[in-house]
């Protein structure tokens, strides 16, 4: 898997790095010292080759790493706060949500196998290394996964426009926050199986927020009951 960026390089365990490609005349002393200290193989290549490898802004660094290892649902049963993304299709939103979760101490995110963005070079770059500290669980069916979590005493809170003000809720100790894709929101069945629908009050003329912004607001709002 090819990823890029200086932060991604330093946040990726050296054992997972196969090789690093640097643009010609790359001169950052800290990066060069890091590569040599950790005995990471590297090669200088023309910038056009780096452009062919990845679409994101690579900052002159492309890293060949192990393919991303997704976790299983069973691995997160002992946690207290999980974020579930219902068919999110933006790598920038996923990367930003991963970063927020890591900062908030949330260790796991659930995504569906189909019709959803997966971990790619853009997600890795936007997460600024946080992806290495957060489990990404890929499931075949979001609703089945939520039902299994409810059986393990998780309370499912789904974000939607017509829910209860998120500041007025006394949150359960074991909880799942479900965030839907921008525009589409969450599915009807997901709403039906949720324990509570929550919303962020809107006071302006625009009645919706970016998915990653909504997730950040709700995550920190829900943590007040931690």
N, C-alpha and C positions, 0 to 999 in steps of 0.2 A: 504494500500500500504506500502510495506517495503522498506525503504531507509537506508543509512548508512553513517557514517563519522562524525567527530567532527564539521566541518564547516557546514554541512547540519543541524545538530542538532541546532546550535546556530542561523542559518539563517531562520529556520522554525518557524513561529509563534506558541507559546505554545498552543494556542487554537486549532491548527490542529493536535496536537500530542496526540495519544491515550495512548501510553506506550513506554518506552525505555528499551531495553535489553542490559545489560552490561556483558562483560566477567567476569568470576570469578576473584576476587582480583583486579578489576579495581580501580585505586587509584588516578586518575587525580583530584586534589582538585577543580580546576575551573569548571570542568564538574559537579561534585557532588554538588557544591554550586549552580550552575545554575539550576539544576534539583529541588533542594529543594526550592530555592527562587521562582521558577515559579510553584511549586506544581505539578510537572510532575511525574506521576507514573513510577517506574523503578523496574527492577528485574535483579539479577545476575544469569547468566546461563553459562554452560560450553562452551568453544570456539567452539566445534564441532556443537553445536546448532546454533550459529551465522553463521557458515559456511554453514549450511543447509538452512538458511533463505535467504541469498543473495550471489551472485557470486562475487561481487566487494570486494575490500580490505576494510573491515568494520572498521578497527582501534579499534576494541573492542566495537563498538557501532552499534546497529541496532534500527531503529526508526519506529514504526508503526504509520503512519499518514493517514489523509483523502486521498481518491483517488484523483488524479489530476483532476482539473476542467478546461476543455478547454473552450476557449472563442469563440464567434461568430464573423463572418466577420463584421457585423454591428457595433460592438463595436470599430472598428479601423478606421472608416471613417474620423474622425476628426484629425488623426495623420498626420505627415509630412514625416515620413520615416519608411517604413516597409520592413522587410526581408522575402522573400518567398523561401522555400527549396523544390526543385523539386525531390521528392522521394529519399531523403537522407536515407541511410540505416545503418549508423554508429552512435551508441549512444555517442561515444567519440567526433565525429564531432559535433553532435547536442549540446552536453553539452558545448563544447568550443565556439560554435557560440552564444549560449544563454549568456554565460559569456561576450563575446565581445560586444554583443548588449547592455547588461545592462551597461557596462562601457562606451559605446558610447552614451548612453541616448536613445537608440531605445527601444520602449516599447512593440512591437509586432512582432511575427514571425508566418508565415503561413506554415502549413504542410498539405499534403494530407492524407486522411483517409486510403487509400490502398497503399500497397507497399512502406511503409515508416516507419522509426523507430518512436516509440511513447515515451512519457516521462516514463522512468523507473528508477530503482535505480541507474544505471550507469550514466544516463543523469543527475539525481539530484546531484550525487556526483561530476561529472566533472564540472558542472556549479557552484559549490562552493557556493550555496545559491542564485545565481543570478536568478534562476527559479522563486523565490518568487516575483520578481520585473518585470518580463516580461510575457506578455500574449502569450499563445500559441493558435493559431486559427487553428482548424482542419476543413478542407473543403472536400467535396465529389469530387470536380473537380478543380484542380489548375487553368486551363485556364478560366473556368467560373468565378472564383474568381478574376482573373486578369482583365477580361473584366469589371466586376462590379466596380473594383477600378478605371479603366480608365474612367468610366462614372462619377466617383466622382473626376475627374481631377488629378488622379495620373499618372505619367509618368513611364512606366515600362522599367527598364534597366536589361537586361539578360546577365550574364557572360558566355562567350564562347571563344574558342581559336582564332577564326578568326574575332573578333570584333574590334572596334575602341579603341585605347589606352585610358585607363580610365583617364589618366592625362590630356587629351586634350579636355575633354567634360565639357560644362557649364551645370551643373545639374539643373533640375527643383526643385522648392521649395517643391512640393509634389511628392514623388518618392517611387518606389518599386524596390528592388534589388533581382533578382532571381538567386539562386545558384543551380546548378545541382549536381547529385550524381557523385562521382569519377568514372572515366571510362566511364560511360554512358553519362554524361553531361545532358543538358536539352533536352526535347522532341522537335521534329520538329515543332509541332503546337505552342508550347510556344515561340519558336524563331519567328514564323510568326506573332504572335500577339504582340510581344514586340515592343516598340517604338525605342529602341536602343540596339545594341549588343555591349558589352564592354569587353575588355580583358586586361590582365596584361602582359606587355612585358617580354619575356623570353630571357635570354642571355647565358644560359648554355646549356649543352647537354641534360638535362632532360626538357621536354616541358610541364610539368604540376605540379601543387601544390596541397597539401592537401586541401580539401574543406574548412576546418575551417580557414586555413591560407589565402586562396584566399578571403574568406568572410571578414576577418579582414582587409586586405589590401584595398579592395574595399570600405568597410564601412567607413573607415577613410579618404579615398580619396574623397569619395562623400560628406563627412561632411565639406569639405573646402568651399562649397557653402552655408553652413547653414546660 
